[in-house]
Amino acid sequence: MLFDRFCESCGELGYPLCVGCSAKIRLAAVPPVTRLRNVEIRAAAFYDGVVRELVLTLKQRRSRAVATLLGDLLIQRLDLEYPEVVTWAPTSRRHARERGHDQAKLIAAAVSRQCGIRLRRALLREGEHAQTGRSRRDRLTGPTFVAAPHIEGRRILVIDDVVTTGATLTAAHECLSLRGAAYVACVAVAATPEPMHIR
């Protein structure tokens, strides 16, 4: 027996995306590059429409199909510069416990599979504080990370799901650079529509 499968974004017939949502994601604008403390951060799309729905779906439930869609979006839209290691900016331990997964890790794993690049945990997040719900001023301080010992001299790609101020990826970049990474590129699937530059 065949079962109808439905769009992961809008719920209409079509899997993993319906025809309409597929067209919308192809036409989605690419956000401008931003810099925070001299760290360049690139995102594949704005955090709205189909992309926002896919990110929220991945946060709510572990889905290889959605992670693959978001990984494809990164690969197609951003020059990933052939890093030696793909890693992710880990979410807070509280969010990981509540959800049962880390959505940034799922996206990084999808990129790793599709590009044939090793996936490694390169960052540990200290503390329980999440960026979600914090004021913009508090967000700018970013989380605190500890780098794993195996990254010295490596070219590393750090992936996150959503970037707002850039503080999380900037903190990840600074941590890995101080640990001796040869090169660190920071990318996210989506950037919030609000301006990312720092006033």
N, C-alpha and C positions, 0 to 999 in steps of 0.2 A: 504494500500500500504506500502511495506517495503522499507526503504531507506538504502543504503549502508552507513556505518559509517567508518571514516578514522582515522588512527593512529595520536595521538596528537604530536608525535615526528617527523615522516618522511612524513606523509601524505598518506602512502600506505593504502590499505584496511585492516581494523582491528581496533577495538575500545575497550578500550582507547589506547591500544598499539597493533601494529601488532606483528606477531610471531617473526620476526627478532629483533625488538626493545625490546620485552619482554626478549628475550635471552640475549641481550647485557646488559640490566640493571641488570639482575641476576648475570652476570659475572663481572660487574664493580668493580674495586679495591676499597678497603676501605682506606682512607688516614690515616696516622699516627696521633696519638693524639698530640696536640701541647699545649704549655703553654705560656701565656703572663701575666706577673706580678703575677705569681703563680696561675693563673686561668686555669683550664684544659678545653680545647675545643675539642669536638669530631664532626666529620662529617661522614655522611653515604657513600658518594661517592665523586669522583673528579668532578669538574665543567667542564665537557666536554662531548661530545657525546650525548647520549639520555638524560642524566640527565640535561645537559645544555639546550637542546631544551625544555624540560618540564618546567624548571625554567623560561626561557624566555617567554614561552607561558603563564604561570601563571602571570608574570608581565604585559603582554600585555592585557590580558583579564581574568576576573573572571571565573574560571572553577572549579566546585566542583570535577569533575572527575580527573583533573590534581592534585589538592590539595590532594585528597585521595591517588593517586599514590605516591606522594612525602611523605605523612604522613606514608604510608605503608613501604616505604623504611627506614624511621627513625626507626619505630617500629621493623622491621625485623632485622636491622643491628646493632642497638645500645641498650644497656641495659638502659632502661629509669628509672629504680629504683623506680617505683611506687610513683611518687610525689603526693602531695595533690592538687597542682594547676599547670595547664599548662598555660603559657603565651608566649608572643612573644616580640622580640626586634623591636619596631615600626620603620617603615621607616620615612623619613622626611615628614613633612606636605605637602611640595610642591609635592613630588612624589605621596603621597596618593591622593591629589587633582587631579593631572594629570591623574592618572590611574583609579581613582574612587574606589580603594580598596588598602589594604595592603596585599601583598602576604604572608608575614610571618604569619600574623593573620589567613589567610585561611589555611595554613599548620598546624598551632597550633590547629585550630578548628577541622581539620580532625583527628589529634592525639587524641584530647579530646573525640571526638565521638567514635573512635575505641577502646580506652582504658577505657572509662567510667570515666574519670577524669575531674574535673571541669575546665572550661576555664574562666580565669579572666584577665582583663587588670590590670597588675601590674606596668607598666612603662609608663610614659609620656616623650616624647622627647622634649627637649628644643631647640629652634632655628630652622632655616630653612635649615641648611647645611646638605647635603647628603654626604655619603662617596664616591659615584660614581664619578669618574673623578678627585679625589684629588690625590696628590702625595703620595707615600708610607710613607714618613716622616709625612705628614699631617694626613694621615689615622691613624697612631699609636696613636694620641691623642684621637681619638674616639669621639663619640657624648656625650652630657650631658643628663642624665636622672633624672627624679624625680620619686620616688617610691610611689605607692598608700599606704594608711594607713592600709589596711587589711591584710598585708603579714607577720606581726610579728609572729614568731614561726612556720611558714609554710615551708614545703618542696616544692620547686618550680623548675619546668623545664622551661627553657627559650629556645625558638626555633627561629632560623633565617633561611633565605633561603640560603645565600651564605656567607662564611667566607673567607677573604683574609688575613688580618693581625691578626684578632682576637680582634681588638680594640673595636668593637661595643659590642660583647658579654662580653668582659672583663669589660667594663663600666657598662653594665647591672648587671653583677654579683656583682661588687663592690657597686653599688647603693642599690641593694636588701639586701646585707649582712649588710650594714651600717644601713638599716632600721629595721633590726632585723629578717630577714628570717633565719630559722633554717638550711636550706641547699639549695644550688642553683646549679643546673646542667645546663650546657650550651651546646647546640647541634645545628648543622646546617645540612641542607640537603646535601650541597656540599661545598667542599673546592677548591679554585682555584689551578690549577696545580703547580703554582709557590710555592717554599718553604714558609711555614708559620712561620718558626722560625725567631726570631729577631736577626739580625747580630749586 
